[in-house]
Amino acid sequence: MNTALGDPSKAGNPAAARALAIEARGLVKRFDGTLAVDGVDIAVEEGAIYGILGPNGAGKTTTLRMLLGIIDPDEGVRRVFGHDRPHEIARLIGYLPEERGLYPAMKAIEAIAFMGALRGLPLAEGRRRGLELLEQHDLAYAAQRQIRQLSKGMAQTVQLLGTLVHSPRLVVLDEPFSGLDAINQGKLEAMIRRLAHEGTTVIFSTHVIHHAERLCESVAIIAAGKVPYAGSVGAARDRIPAQVRLETRAREGAWLAALPPDARREGDLF
């Protein structure tokens, strides 16, 4: 079994191993006969920041959904805080899916409260906490604005705050940095660090290793539905080849001769 029990240099209590927030062994999932996840093993300690790295289509989202009980594995076992039916402890979990979506006509504060209510938080308490969260993120002025009136970054922040409003012990973020500019990515990284400092377990998926390098104690690399590596970020970095993407204005020119021989072309991108 591939396990990742954390980097002692970043752990809150290096003298003793922490309990596991998530444990999965041999997860397998097929869709219409196609093998999407093939024997994934993952272990995440409580209070850790854990990254799941891999390209699009590698099986990251399917793995997260199995861990959370949104879909069941065809084979294997998964436990969240010791429970093998994670949907029964949904109130302890905050989940931001890859597919962003809020009701466009709903006001920001109501959207946050509504998401909290889905996890058992009374609406009035959700509004109170939601306003506090908006104030902490300098968005109190937008509390009564409809989602359709917010910028993309603001709307994503509102959805993230709705993920956190019920004070979950485990926060799962699927490609949370996607679509955010550099400033908002930095704010999200700071938020993730604060959550971990408060004892919340955070697990997020990404195809960009730099976020994992800055945040994570441990990571799992998923490729073609398998986990070839789970462990420290430093060792993971050595297993992922460096990549550079070049976008050009001219399709042809003398500059082509400067490209490495293994450069791949996709339209105007290399």
Secondary structure, 3 states (H helix, E strand, C coil): CCCCCCCCCCCCCCCCCCCEEEEEEEEEEEECCEEEEEEEEEEEECCCEEEEECCCCCCHHHHHHHHHCCCCCCEEEEEECCECCHHHHHHHEEEECCCCCCCCCCEHHHHHHHHHHCCCCCHHHHHHHHHHHHHHCCCHHHCCCEHHHCCHHHHHHHHHHHHHCCCCCEEEEECCCCCCCHHHHHHHHHHHHHHHHCCCEEEEEECCHHHHHHHCCEEEEEECCEEEEEEEHHHHHHHCCCCCCCECCCCCCHHHHHCCCCCCCECCEC
